[in-house]
């Protein structure tokens, strides 16, 4: 097989060689020069540098390929390049999800429309581009979420107390989102969404020929929006009952997801499970490792295998191995304003038998100013596991309580 990989995610996070036999296949990596440098030098492959054309990844890749064709697969595991990979497949006549298929798992308006059409529950929404100047109402009145239609990690997500407050901020260009507050606002890439109360859960698994072959359920402690605001984030796995599994399969069918991994988020509301969003890729942060440990396999290797040859991957023996796992992150992007401290020390957490991986960096080190989900790059992060979900949950909650944020003004 001749395989084209759009390389953006750090190589050590994916380790393509574990899921793709580079000796058996002709593998071509295309990416920006700085991204290609992390591919192991000894790996049998070709590396093609593309020009940085911003969001026009497809055009950049085509220019870099300089007319080369004959690819059997086009693969991207970056949330930000899934649609561009689909464009390439369509233009190069390569098998795999089309642009319209991928749009259902990238465009938050399109995915909710499809979910509603399948008689599943989701927050009410309005595409921001559909609002006329001076619009004074929404189909709801309460808390309102402003978010990008193609975003990830809650970037540029703003929550307003009321629909009226949100509309007022939009009208006065005071949302806090640069693209909307600019003199010439660009609303087409954003939506407004009814805020639905309840804990957020995520389901992670593998799909083969449209059928969910394996799935895990996890509950968040915190959420991505709060993490961006400098609060801890984590999740722990729970027992996935047949009713929730059937709901997951219903969503997968509604969104025409055929193959690969999925990361599906929902709200456990008073009215039942409410669809939030989905990605046709493995989750971020500690999700891939927690999933791999729960199944006793390499989750991302199976994801790659499915993307290469869905029909010949045997997932029949894939089953939960009994133990439950979780992960946690303490943000470092506001270390210019303060730091995390543990007044009573952390030895009991470091030495706890539930700890599988513990990452800790010195408080004086500099951290990126943007939120990161890379465990080794954070002040504190790790993976934990135990026989019972409650034991994992209790560890995460106790750790979060022990670590306190101290602003610089507080000494």
HELIX and SHEET records of a PDB file:
HELIX    1   1 UNK A   11  UNK A   14  1                                   4    
HELIX    2   2 UNK A   16  UNK A   18  5                                   3    
HELIX    3   3 UNK A   33  UNK A   36  1                                   4    
HELIX    4   4 UNK A   57  UNK A   65  1                                   9    
HELIX    5   5 UNK A   79  UNK A   81  5                                   3    
HELIX    6   6 UNK A   82  UNK A   92  1                                  11    
HELIX    7   7 UNK A   99  UNK A  103  1                                   5    
HELIX    8   8 UNK A  108  UNK A  117  1                                  10    
HELIX    9   9 UNK A  128  UNK A  130  5                                   3    
HELIX   10  10 UNK A  163  UNK A  171  1                                   9    
HELIX   11  11 UNK A  178  UNK A  181  1                                   4    
HELIX   12  12 UNK A  187  UNK A  189  5                                   3    
HELIX   13  13 UNK A  224  UNK A  228  1                                   5    
HELIX   14  14 UNK A  242  UNK A  254  1                                  13    
HELIX   15  15 UNK A  287  UNK A  295  1                                   9    
HELIX   16  16 UNK A  299  UNK A  308  1                                  10    
HELIX   17  17 UNK A  310  UNK A  312  5                                   3    
HELIX   18  18 UNK A  347  UNK A  350  1                                   4    
HELIX   19  19 UNK A  375  UNK A  377  5                                   3    
HELIX   20  20 UNK A  389  UNK A  402  1                                  14    
HELIX   21  21 UNK A  408  UNK A  410  5                                   3    
SHEET    1   A 4 UNK A  46  UNK A  49  0                                        
SHEET    2   A 4 UNK A  26  UNK A  31  1                                        
SHEET    3   A 4 UNK A   2  UNK A   6  1                                        
SHEET    4   A 4 UNK A  73  UNK A  75  1                                        
SHEET    1   B 4 UNK A 125  UNK A 127  0                                        
SHEET    2   B 4 UNK A 190  UNK A 194 -1                                        
SHEET    3   B 4 UNK A 144  UNK A 148 -1                                        
SHEET    4   B 4 UNK A 158  UNK A 160 -1                                        
SHEET    1   C 8 UNK A 272  UNK A 279  0                                        
SHEET    2   C 8 UNK A 260  UNK A 269 -1                                        
SHEET    3   C 8 UNK A 199  UNK A 208 -1                                        
SHEET    4   C 8 UNK A 211  UNK A 221 -1                                        
SHEET    5   C 8 UNK A 233  UNK A 238 -1                                        
SHEET    6   C 8 UNK A 324  UNK A 330 -1                                        
SHEET    7   C 8 UNK A 380  UNK A 386 -1                                        
SHEET    8   C 8 UNK A 355  UNK A 360 -1                                        
SHEET    1   D 2 UNK A 338  UNK A 341  0                                        
SHEET    2   D 2 UNK A 404  UNK A 407 -1                                        
END                                                                             
